[in-house]
Amino acid sequence: MEELAASIGKSQEYVLKDVEKMMKLGIFPQAHLDEQKTCLILSEATYNQYLECQKALKEREKEEELRKISDNETQENQALQEMMTQGRNYLRILKEANDAIPGEVISRKISMLEDVIQRIFDTVLRHPDQMGEMEQFMDYYLPTTVKLVNAYRDFDSTGIEGNNIINAKKEIEGTLDTINLAFERLLDDLYQDTAMDITTDASVLQTMLKKNGWAESDFTGGNKE
């Protein structure tokens, strides 16, 4: 179409309108335009070859798209498995520290910590789409928490009750309370989207039941006889 337009000194849009008009009038009975309307194909055989090429191209594009989706899923699954492995390692370290620390109060706090961390990882395993919420947790909060517990274990194993050690242990004990609350909130946040979806479904269901008279209704005449 570009060559035709250039040969007669007209715009490509002008030539296209003329060609389409002539095709409708049957002046070019075997003529076809490509999908982009940039090429005029003057034989049925050539047009069939073009269609086959287009079909093959679309199939290749579809296969490439499916391959990309598969690759993305593989990468996401690999990232999830790596996170789970890291999580199990942190939980193992916490349990070992807990077993080594004799104090009941601190031991109870660490046990609560182990429990909430385990529930966080269980939730992400069931809902991998929440992995994006775990970046800061994995990069900072969890390793720092483990570092604090290990520090408490080291302080406890010295057998010294100096002011510095006592104050540091008290600081860690208080911080673990804050961490447990924060991790509980993180766990709750992981269910935010699911909770919103369920709440919406429940609300719509109640509305439909009332509207159709299968439940006590706010609509006039909504009770089913």
ROPARO-399590 format. One record per residue: residue number from 1; x, y, z of N, C-alpha, C in turn; residue in one letter. Coordinates in steps of 0.1 Angstrom, whole numbers. Layout:
ROPARO-399590
+-----+-------+-------+-------+-------+-------+-------+-------+-------+-------+------+
| pos |  n_xx |  n_yy |  n_zz | ca_xx | ca_yy | ca_zz |  c_xx |  c_yy |  c_zz | code |
+-----+-------+-------+-------+-------+-------+-------+-------+-------+-------+------+
| NUM |     X |     Y |     Z |     X |     Y |     Z |     X |     Y |     Z |    a |
...
+-----+-------+-------+-------+-------+-------+-------+-------+-------+-------+------+
END
This chain:
ROPARO-399590
+-----+-------+-------+-------+-------+-------+-------+-------+-------+-------+------+
| pos |  n_xx |  n_yy |  n_zz | ca_xx | ca_yy | ca_zz |  c_xx |  c_yy |  c_zz | code |
+-----+-------+-------+-------+-------+-------+-------+-------+-------+-------+------+
|   1 |     8 |   -12 |     0 |     0 |     0 |     0 |     9 |    13 |     0 |    m |
|   2 |    20 |    12 |     7 |    29 |    23 |     7 |    35 |    26 |    -7 |    e |
|   3 |    38 |    15 |   -14 |    44 |    17 |   -27 |    33 |    23 |   -37 |    e |
|   4 |    21 |    18 |   -36 |    10 |    23 |   -44 |     8 |    38 |   -41 |    l |
|   5 |     8 |    41 |   -29 |     5 |    55 |   -25 |    17 |    64 |   -31 |    a |
|   6 |    29 |    59 |   -29 |    40 |    67 |   -34 |    40 |    69 |   -50 |    a |
|   7 |    35 |    58 |   -57 |    35 |    59 |   -71 |    25 |    69 |   -77 |    s |
|   8 |    15 |    71 |   -69 |     4 |    81 |   -75 |     4 |    94 |   -67 |    i |
|   9 |    13 |    95 |   -57 |    15 |   108 |   -50 |     3 |   111 |   -41 |    g |
|  10 |    -3 |   100 |   -36 |   -14 |   102 |   -26 |   -10 |    96 |   -13 |    k |
|  11 |   -18 |    99 |    -2 |   -15 |    93 |    11 |   -19 |    78 |    11 |    s |
|  12 |   -13 |    71 |    20 |   -16 |    57 |    22 |   -31 |    55 |    26 |    q |
|  13 |   -36 |    64 |    34 |   -50 |    63 |    38 |   -60 |    65 |    26 |    e |
|  14 |   -56 |    74 |    17 |   -64 |    77 |     5 |   -65 |    64 |    -4 |    y |
|  15 |   -53 |    58 |    -6 |   -52 |    47 |   -14 |   -60 |    35 |    -8 |    v |
|  16 |   -59 |    33 |     5 |   -65 |    22 |    11 |   -81 |    23 |    10 |    l |
|  17 |   -86 |    35 |    11 |  -100 |    37 |     9 |  -105 |    34 |    -5 |    k |
|  18 |   -97 |    38 |   -15 |  -100 |    35 |   -29 |   -99 |    20 |   -31 |    d |
|  19 |   -89 |    13 |   -26 |   -87 |    -1 |   -28 |   -99 |    -9 |   -21 |    v |
|  20 |  -103 |    -5 |    -9 |  -114 |   -12 |    -3 |  -127 |   -10 |   -10 |    e |
|  21 |  -129 |     2 |   -16 |  -141 |     5 |   -24 |  -141 |    -4 |   -36 |    k |
|  22 |  -130 |    -5 |   -43 |  -129 |   -14 |   -55 |  -131 |   -28 |   -52 |    m |
|  23 |  -126 |   -33 |   -40 |  -128 |   -47 |   -36 |  -143 |   -50 |   -34 |    m |
|  24 |  -150 |   -40 |   -27 |  -164 |   -42 |   -25 |  -172 |   -42 |   -38 |    k |
|  25 |  -167 |   -35 |   -48 |  -174 |   -34 |   -61 |  -170 |   -46 |   -70 |    l |
|  26 |  -161 |   -55 |   -65 |  -157 |   -67 |   -73 |  -147 |   -65 |   -83 |    g |
|  27 |  -141 |   -53 |   -83 |  -131 |   -50 |   -93 |  -119 |   -59 |   -91 |    i |
|  28 |  -115 |   -63 |   -79 |  -105 |   -72 |   -76 |  -111 |   -84 |   -69 |    f |
|  29 |  -116 |   -93 |   -77 |  -124 |  -105 |   -71 |  -115 |  -114 |   -62 |    p |
|  30 |  -103 |  -115 |   -65 |   -94 |  -124 |   -57 |   -85 |  -116 |   -48 |    q |
|  31 |   -87 |  -104 |   -46 |   -78 |   -95 |   -38 |   -82 |   -96 |   -23 |    a |
|  32 |   -72 |   -95 |   -14 |   -73 |   -95 |     0 |   -63 |   -85 |     6 |    h |
|  33 |   -67 |   -80 |    18 |   -58 |   -72 |    25 |   -53 |   -80 |    37 |    l |
|  34 |   -40 |   -77 |    41 |   -35 |   -83 |    53 |   -42 |   -77 |    66 |    d |
|  35 |   -39 |   -83 |    77 |   -46 |   -79 |    90 |   -43 |   -64 |    93 |    e |
|  36 |   -31 |   -59 |    90 |   -28 |   -45 |    93 |   -32 |   -36 |    82 |    q |
|  37 |   -37 |   -41 |    71 |   -42 |   -34 |    59 |   -30 |   -25 |    54 |    k |
|  38 |   -18 |   -32 |    53 |    -7 |   -25 |    47 |    -2 |   -32 |    34 |    t |
|  39 |    -8 |   -44 |    32 |    -4 |   -51 |    20 |   -16 |   -55 |    12 |    c |
|  40 |   -16 |   -54 |    -1 |   -27 |   -58 |   -10 |   -22 |   -71 |   -17 |    l |
|  41 |   -30 |   -82 |   -14 |   -26 |   -95 |   -19 |   -36 |   -99 |   -31 |    i |
|  42 |   -30 |  -101 |   -42 |   -39 |  -102 |   -55 |   -42 |  -116 |   -59 |    l |
|  43 |   -37 |  -127 |   -52 |   -41 |  -140 |   -56 |   -46 |  -148 |   -44 |    s |
|  44 |   -55 |  -158 |   -46 |   -60 |  -166 |   -36 |   -49 |  -175 |   -30 |    e |
|  45 |   -40 |  -180 |   -38 |   -30 |  -189 |   -34 |   -20 |  -182 |   -24 |    a |
|  46 |   -17 |  -169 |   -28 |    -8 |  -161 |   -20 |   -14 |  -158 |    -6 |    t |
|  47 |   -27 |  -155 |    -7 |   -35 |  -151 |     5 |   -35 |  -163 |    14 |    y |
|  48 |   -37 |  -175 |     9 |   -38 |  -187 |    17 |   -24 |  -190 |    24 |    n |
|  49 |   -13 |  -187 |    16 |     0 |  -188 |    22 |     2 |  -178 |    34 |    q |
|  50 |    -3 |  -166 |    32 |    -3 |  -156 |    42 |   -10 |  -160 |    54 |    y |
|  51 |   -22 |  -166 |    53 |   -30 |  -171 |    64 |   -23 |  -182 |    72 |    l |
|  52 |   -17 |  -191 |    64 |    -9 |  -202 |    71 |     3 |  -196 |    79 |    e |
|  53 |     9 |  -186 |    73 |    20 |  -180 |    80 |    15 |  -173 |    93 |    c |
|  54 |     4 |  -166 |    92 |    -2 |  -159 |   103 |    -6 |  -169 |   114 |    q |
|  55 |   -12 |  -180 |   110 |   -16 |  -190 |   120 |    -4 |  -196 |   127 |    k |
|  56 |     7 |  -199 |   119 |    19 |  -204 |   125 |    26 |  -194 |   135 |    a |
|  57 |    25 |  -181 |   131 |    31 |  -170 |   139 |    23 |  -169 |   152 |    l |
|  58 |    10 |  -170 |   152 |     1 |  -169 |   164 |     4 |  -181 |   173 |    k |
|  59 |     5 |  -192 |   167 |     8 |  -204 |   175 |    21 |  -203 |   182 |    e |
|  60 |    31 |  -198 |   175 |    45 |  -196 |   181 |    44 |  -186 |   193 |    r |
|  61 |    36 |  -175 |   190 |    34 |  -165 |   201 |    27 |  -170 |   213 |    e |
|  62 |    17 |  -179 |   210 |    10 |  -185 |   221 |    19 |  -194 |   229 |    k |
|  63 |    27 |  -202 |   222 |    36 |  -211 |   229 |    46 |  -204 |   237 |    e |
|  64 |    51 |  -192 |   232 |    61 |  -184 |   239 |    55 |  -178 |   251 |    e |
|  65 |    42 |  -174 |   250 |    35 |  -169 |   262 |    33 |  -179 |   273 |    e |
|  66 |    30 |  -191 |   268 |    28 |  -202 |   278 |    41 |  -206 |   284 |    l |
|  67 |    52 |  -205 |   276 |    65 |  -208 |   282 |    69 |  -198 |   292 |    r |
|  68 |    66 |  -185 |   290 |    70 |  -175 |   299 |    62 |  -177 |   312 |    k |
|  69 |    49 |  -180 |   311 |    41 |  -183 |   323 |    46 |  -194 |   331 |    i |
|  70 |    50 |  -205 |   323 |    56 |  -216 |   330 |    69 |  -213 |   337 |    s |
|  71 |    77 |  -205 |   330 |    90 |  -201 |   336 |    88 |  -192 |   349 |    d |
|  72 |    78 |  -183 |   348 |    75 |  -175 |   360 |    70 |  -183 |   371 |    n |
|  73 |    62 |  -193 |   368 |    56 |  -202 |   379 |    68 |  -210 |   385 |    e |
|  74 |    77 |  -214 |   377 |    88 |  -222 |   382 |    97 |  -213 |   391 |    t |
|  75 |   100 |  -201 |   387 |   108 |  -192 |   395 |   101 |  -189 |   408 |    q |
|  76 |    87 |  -186 |   407 |    80 |  -183 |   420 |    80 |  -195 |   429 |    e |
|  77 |    79 |  -207 |   423 |    79 |  -219 |   432 |    92 |  -221 |   438 |    n |
|  78 |   103 |  -219 |   430 |   117 |  -220 |   435 |   119 |  -210 |   447 |    q |
|  79 |   114 |  -197 |   445 |   116 |  -187 |   455 |   108 |  -191 |   468 |    a |
|  80 |    96 |  -197 |   466 |    88 |  -201 |   477 |    96 |  -212 |   485 |    l |
|  81 |   101 |  -222 |   478 |   108 |  -233 |   484 |   121 |  -228 |   492 |    q |
|  82 |   127 |  -218 |   486 |   139 |  -212 |   492 |   135 |  -205 |   505 |    e |
|  83 |   124 |  -198 |   505 |   119 |  -191 |   517 |   115 |  -201 |   527 |    m |
|  84 |   109 |  -212 |   524 |   105 |  -222 |   533 |   117 |  -229 |   540 |    m |
|  85 |   127 |  -231 |   532 |   140 |  -237 |   537 |   146 |  -227 |   547 |    t |
|  86 |   147 |  -214 |   543 |   152 |  -204 |   553 |   144 |  -204 |   566 |    q |
|  87 |   131 |  -205 |   564 |   122 |  -204 |   576 |   124 |  -216 |   585 |    g |
|  88 |   125 |  -228 |   579 |   128 |  -240 |   587 |   141 |  -238 |   595 |    r |
|  89 |   151 |  -233 |   588 |   164 |  -231 |   594 |   163 |  -221 |   606 |    n |
|  90 |   156 |  -210 |   604 |   154 |  -200 |   615 |   147 |  -207 |   627 |    y |
|  91 |   137 |  -215 |   624 |   129 |  -221 |   635 |   137 |  -231 |   642 |    l |
|  92 |   146 |  -238 |   635 |   155 |  -248 |   641 |   164 |  -241 |   651 |    r |
|  93 |   170 |  -229 |   647 |   179 |  -222 |   655 |   171 |  -217 |   668 |    i |
|  94 |   159 |  -212 |   666 |   151 |  -207 |   678 |   148 |  -219 |   687 |    l |
|  95 |   145 |  -230 |   682 |   142 |  -242 |   691 |   154 |  -246 |   699 |    k |
|  96 |   166 |  -246 |   692 |   178 |  -250 |   699 |   182 |  -240 |   710 |    e |
|  97 |   180 |  -227 |   707 |   182 |  -217 |   717 |   172 |  -219 |   729 |    a |
|  98 |   160 |  -221 |   725 |   150 |  -223 |   736 |   153 |  -235 |   745 |    n |
|  99 |   157 |  -246 |   739 |   160 |  -258 |   747 |   172 |  -255 |   756 |    d |
| 100 |   181 |  -246 |   752 |   193 |  -243 |   760 |   191 |  -233 |   771 |    a |
| 101 |   180 |  -226 |   770 |   177 |  -215 |   780 |   167 |  -221 |   790 |    i |
| 102 |   171 |  -221 |   803 |   163 |  -227 |   813 |   152 |  -219 |   818 |    p |
| 103 |   152 |  -206 |   817 |   142 |  -197 |   823 |   128 |  -199 |   817 |    g |
| 104 |   118 |  -201 |   825 |   105 |  -204 |   821 |    98 |  -192 |   813 |    e |
| 105 |   100 |  -180 |   818 |    94 |  -169 |   812 |    99 |  -166 |   798 |    v |
| 106 |   112 |  -166 |   797 |   118 |  -164 |   783 |   115 |  -175 |   774 |    i |
| 107 |   115 |  -187 |   780 |   112 |  -199 |   772 |    98 |  -199 |   766 |    s |
| 108 |    88 |  -194 |   775 |    74 |  -193 |   770 |    73 |  -183 |   759 |    r |
| 109 |    80 |  -172 |   760 |    80 |  -162 |   749 |    86 |  -167 |   736 |    k |
| 110 |    97 |  -174 |   737 |   103 |  -180 |   725 |    94 |  -190 |   719 |    i |
| 111 |    87 |  -198 |   727 |    78 |  -208 |   722 |    66 |  -202 |   714 |    s |
| 112 |    61 |  -191 |   720 |    51 |  -183 |   713 |    56 |  -178 |   700 |    m |
| 113 |    69 |  -173 |   700 |    75 |  -168 |   688 |    76 |  -179 |   677 |    l |
| 114 |    81 |  -191 |   681 |    81 |  -202 |   672 |    68 |  -205 |   666 |    e |
| 115 |    58 |  -205 |   674 |    44 |  -208 |   670 |    39 |  -198 |   659 |    d |
| 116 |    41 |  -185 |   662 |    35 |  -176 |   653 |    43 |  -176 |   640 |    v |
| 117 |    57 |  -178 |   641 |    65 |  -178 |   628 |    61 |  -190 |   620 |    i |
| 118 |    58 |  -202 |   626 |    54 |  -214 |   619 |    41 |  -211 |   612 |    q |
| 119 |    32 |  -204 |   619 |    19 |  -201 |   613 |    20 |  -192 |   601 |    r |
| 120 |    29 |  -182 |   602 |    32 |  -173 |   591 |    36 |  -181 |   579 |    i |
| 121 |    46 |  -190 |   581 |    51 |  -198 |   569 |    40 |  -207 |   564 |    f |
| 122 |    33 |  -213 |   572 |    22 |  -222 |   568 |    12 |  -214 |   559 |    d |
| 123 |     9 |  -202 |   563 |     0 |  -193 |   556 |     5 |  -190 |   542 |    t |
| 124 |    18 |  -186 |   541 |    24 |  -182 |   529 |    24 |  -195 |   519 |    v |
| 125 |    27 |  -206 |   525 |    27 |  -219 |   517 |    14 |  -221 |   511 |    l |
| 126 |     3 |  -218 |   518 |   -11 |  -220 |   513 |   -15 |  -209 |   503 |    r |
| 127 |    -9 |  -197 |   506 |   -12 |  -186 |   497 |     1 |  -179 |   492 |    h |
| 128 |     7 |  -185 |   482 |    20 |  -180 |   477 |    19 |  -166 |   472 |    p |
| 129 |     7 |  -161 |   468 |     6 |  -148 |   463 |    10 |  -137 |   474 |    d |
| 130 |    11 |  -142 |   486 |    14 |  -133 |   497 |    29 |  -132 |   499 |    q |
| 131 |    37 |  -138 |   491 |    52 |  -138 |   492 |    57 |  -124 |   492 |    m |
| 132 |    51 |  -115 |   485 |    56 |  -101 |   484 |    55 |   -94 |   498 |    g |
| 133 |    46 |   -99 |   506 |    45 |   -92 |   520 |    56 |   -97 |   529 |    e |
| 134 |    64 |  -107 |   525 |    74 |  -113 |   534 |    88 |  -108 |   532 |    m |
| 135 |    90 |   -99 |   523 |   104 |   -94 |   520 |   111 |   -88 |   532 |    e |
| 136 |   105 |   -79 |   539 |   111 |   -72 |   550 |   112 |   -82 |   562 |    q |
| 137 |   102 |   -90 |   563 |   102 |  -100 |   574 |   114 |  -110 |   573 |    f |
| 138 |   116 |  -114 |   560 |   127 |  -123 |   558 |   141 |  -117 |   558 |    m |
| 139 |   142 |  -104 |   553 |   155 |   -97 |   552 |   159 |   -91 |   565 |    d |
| 140 |   150 |   -87 |   574 |   154 |   -80 |   586 |   147 |   -85 |   599 |    y |
| 141 |   134 |   -85 |   599 |   128 |   -88 |   612 |   131 |  -102 |   617 |    y |
| 142 |   130 |  -112 |   609 |   132 |  -126 |   614 |   147 |  -128 |   618 |    l |
| 143 |   157 |  -125 |   609 |   171 |  -127 |   613 |   175 |  -119 |   625 |    p |
| 144 |   170 |  -107 |   626 |   173 |   -99 |   638 |   167 |  -105 |   651 |    t |
| 145 |   155 |  -110 |   650 |   149 |  -117 |   661 |   157 |  -129 |   665 |    t |
| 146 |   161 |  -137 |   656 |   169 |  -148 |   659 |   183 |  -144 |   665 |    v |
| 147 |   188 |  -133 |   660 |   201 |  -128 |   666 |   199 |  -124 |   681 |    k |
| 148 |   187 |  -118 |   684 |   184 |  -114 |   698 |   183 |  -126 |   707 |    l |
| 149 |   176 |  -136 |   702 |   174 |  -149 |   710 |   188 |  -155 |   712 |    v |
| 150 |   196 |  -156 |   702 |   209 |  -162 |   704 |   218 |  -154 |   713 |    n |
| 151 |   216 |  -141 |   713 |   224 |  -132 |   722 |   219 |  -135 |   737 |    a |
| 152 |   206 |  -137 |   739 |   201 |  -140 |   752 |   207 |  -154 |   757 |    y |
| 153 |   207 |  -163 |   747 |   213 |  -176 |   751 |   228 |  -175 |   755 |    r |
| 154 |   235 |  -167 |   748 |   249 |  -165 |   751 |   251 |  -158 |   765 |    d |
| 155 |   243 |  -148 |   767 |   243 |  -141 |   780 |   240 |  -151 |   792 |    f |
| 156 |   230 |  -159 |   789 |   225 |  -168 |   799 |   236 |  -179 |   802 |    d |
| 157 |   243 |  -183 |   792 |   253 |  -193 |   794 |   266 |  -189 |   801 |    s |
| 158 |   268 |  -176 |   802 |   280 |  -171 |   809 |   280 |  -174 |   824 |    t |
| 159 |   268 |  -175 |   830 |   268 |  -177 |   844 |   271 |  -165 |   852 |    g |
| 160 |   272 |  -153 |   846 |   275 |  -140 |   853 |   262 |  -132 |   854 |    i |
| 161 |   260 |  -126 |   865 |   248 |  -118 |   867 |   251 |  -103 |   869 |    e |
| 162 |   260 |   -98 |   861 |   264 |   -84 |   861 |   253 |   -75 |   856 |    g |
| 163 |   254 |   -63 |   859 |   243 |   -53 |   855 |   242 |   -52 |   840 |    n |
| 164 |   252 |   -53 |   833 |   251 |   -52 |   818 |   244 |   -63 |   812 |    n |
| 165 |   247 |   -75 |   817 |   240 |   -87 |   812 |   226 |   -88 |   817 |    i |
| 166 |   223 |   -84 |   829 |   209 |   -84 |   834 |   201 |   -74 |   826 |    i |
| 167 |   206 |   -62 |   824 |   199 |   -52 |   816 |   196 |   -56 |   802 |    n |
| 168 |   206 |   -62 |   796 |   205 |   -67 |   782 |   195 |   -78 |   781 |    a |
| 169 |   194 |   -87 |   790 |   184 |   -98 |   790 |   170 |   -92 |   792 |    k |
| 170 |   169 |   -83 |   801 |   156 |   -76 |   803 |   151 |   -69 |   790 |    k |
| 171 |   160 |   -63 |   784 |   157 |   -56 |   771 |   152 |   -65 |   761 |    e |
| 172 |   159 |   -77 |   760 |   155 |   -87 |   750 |   142 |   -93 |   753 |    i |
| 173 |   139 |   -96 |   766 |   126 |  -101 |   770 |   115 |   -92 |   767 |    e |
| 174 |   117 |   -79 |   769 |   106 |   -69 |   766 |   105 |   -68 |   751 |    g |
| 175 |   116 |   -69 |   743 |   115 |   -68 |   729 |   107 |   -80 |   723 |    t |
| 176 |   109 |   -91 |   729 |   102 |  -103 |   724 |    87 |  -102 |   725 |    l |
| 177 |    82 |   -95 |   735 |    68 |   -93 |   737 |    63 |   -84 |   725 |    d |
| 178 |    71 |   -74 |   722 |    67 |   -65 |   710 |    68 |   -73 |   697 |    t |
| 179 |    78 |   -81 |   696 |    79 |   -89 |   683 |    68 |   -99 |   682 |    i |
| 180 |    64 |  -105 |   692 |    53 |  -115 |   691 |    40 |  -108 |   687 |    n |
| 181 |    37 |   -96 |   692 |    25 |   -88 |   688 |    26 |   -84 |   674 |    l |
| 182 |    38 |   -80 |   670 |    40 |   -75 |   656 |    38 |   -87 |   646 |    a |
| 183 |    44 |   -98 |   649 |    43 |  -110 |   640 |    28 |  -115 |   640 |    f |
| 184 |    21 |  -114 |   651 |     6 |  -117 |   650 |    -1 |  -108 |   641 |    e |
| 185 |     3 |   -95 |   641 |    -3 |   -86 |   632 |     0 |   -88 |   617 |    r |
| 186 |    13 |   -92 |   615 |    17 |   -96 |   602 |     9 |  -108 |   597 |    l |
| 187 |     7 |  -118 |   605 |    -1 |  -130 |   602 |   -16 |  -125 |   598 |    l |
| 188 |   -21 |  -116 |   606 |   -35 |  -111 |   603 |   -35 |  -104 |   590 |    d |
| 189 |   -25 |   -96 |   587 |   -24 |   -89 |   574 |   -24 |   -98 |   562 |    d |
| 190 |   -17 |  -110 |   564 |   -16 |  -120 |   553 |   -30 |  -125 |   549 |    l |
| 191 |   -40 |  -124 |   558 |   -53 |  -128 |   555 |   -62 |  -117 |   550 |    y |
| 192 |   -57 |  -105 |   549 |   -65 |   -93 |   546 |   -73 |   -95 |   533 |    q |
| 193 |   -66 |   -98 |   522 |   -73 |  -100 |   509 |   -84 |  -111 |   509 |    d |
| 194 |   -80 |  -122 |   516 |   -89 |  -134 |   517 |  -101 |  -130 |   525 |    t |
| 195 |   -99 |  -123 |   536 |  -110 |  -119 |   545 |  -119 |  -109 |   537 |    a |
| 196 |  -114 |  -100 |   530 |  -122 |   -91 |   522 |  -130 |   -98 |   512 |    m |
| 197 |  -124 |  -108 |   505 |  -132 |  -115 |   495 |  -143 |  -123 |   501 |    d |
| 198 |  -140 |  -130 |   513 |  -150 |  -138 |   520 |  -162 |  -129 |   525 |    i |
| 199 |  -158 |  -117 |   530 |  -168 |  -108 |   535 |  -177 |  -103 |   524 |    t |
| 200 |  -171 |  -100 |   512 |  -179 |   -96 |   501 |  -189 |  -107 |   496 |    t |
| 201 |  -183 |  -119 |   495 |  -192 |  -131 |   491 |  -203 |  -132 |   501 |    d |
| 202 |  -200 |  -131 |   514 |  -210 |  -133 |   524 |  -221 |  -123 |   523 |    a |
| 203 |  -217 |  -110 |   521 |  -226 |   -99 |   520 |  -235 |  -101 |   508 |    s |
| 204 |  -229 |  -104 |   496 |  -237 |  -106 |   484 |  -247 |  -118 |   486 |    v |
| 205 |  -243 |  -129 |   492 |  -251 |  -140 |   494 |  -263 |  -136 |   503 |    l |
| 206 |  -261 |  -129 |   514 |  -272 |  -125 |   523 |  -281 |  -116 |   515 |    q |
| 207 |  -276 |  -107 |   507 |  -285 |   -98 |   499 |  -294 |  -106 |   489 |    t |
| 208 |  -288 |  -116 |   482 |  -295 |  -124 |   473 |  -306 |  -132 |   480 |    m |
| 209 |  -302 |  -138 |   491 |  -312 |  -146 |   499 |  -324 |  -137 |   503 |    l |
| 210 |  -321 |  -125 |   508 |  -332 |  -116 |   512 |  -340 |  -112 |   500 |    k |
| 211 |  -333 |  -109 |   489 |  -340 |  -104 |   477 |  -350 |  -114 |   472 |    k |
| 212 |  -346 |  -127 |   473 |  -354 |  -138 |   467 |  -363 |  -144 |   478 |    n |
| 213 |  -363 |  -138 |   490 |  -373 |  -142 |   500 |  -369 |  -154 |   508 |    g |
| 214 |  -357 |  -158 |   507 |  -353 |  -170 |   514 |  -347 |  -167 |   528 |    w |
| 215 |  -347 |  -154 |   531 |  -342 |  -150 |   545 |  -350 |  -138 |   548 |    a |
| 216 |  -349 |  -134 |   561 |  -356 |  -121 |   565 |  -351 |  -110 |   557 |    e |
| 217 |  -360 |  -103 |   551 |  -356 |   -93 |   541 |  -359 |   -79 |   545 |    s |
| 218 |  -351 |   -70 |   540 |  -353 |   -55 |   542 |  -361 |   -50 |   530 |    d |
| 219 |  -364 |   -59 |   520 |  -371 |   -55 |   508 |  -386 |   -57 |   511 |    f |
| 220 |  -394 |   -48 |   505 |  -409 |   -49 |   506 |  -414 |   -62 |   500 |    t |
| 221 |  -421 |   -69 |   507 |  -427 |   -82 |   502 |  -416 |   -92 |   500 |    g |
| 222 |  -405 |   -92 |   507 |  -394 |  -101 |   505 |  -395 |  -115 |   511 |    g |
| 223 |  -405 |  -117 |   519 |  -407 |  -131 |   525 |  -413 |  -140 |   516 |    n |
| 224 |  -407 |  -152 |   514 |  -412 |  -162 |   505 |  -424 |  -169 |   512 |    k |
| 225 |  -435 |  -170 |   505 |  -447 |  -178 |   511 |  -445 |  -192 |   508 |    e |
+-----+-------+-------+-------+-------+-------+-------+-------+-------+-------+------+
END
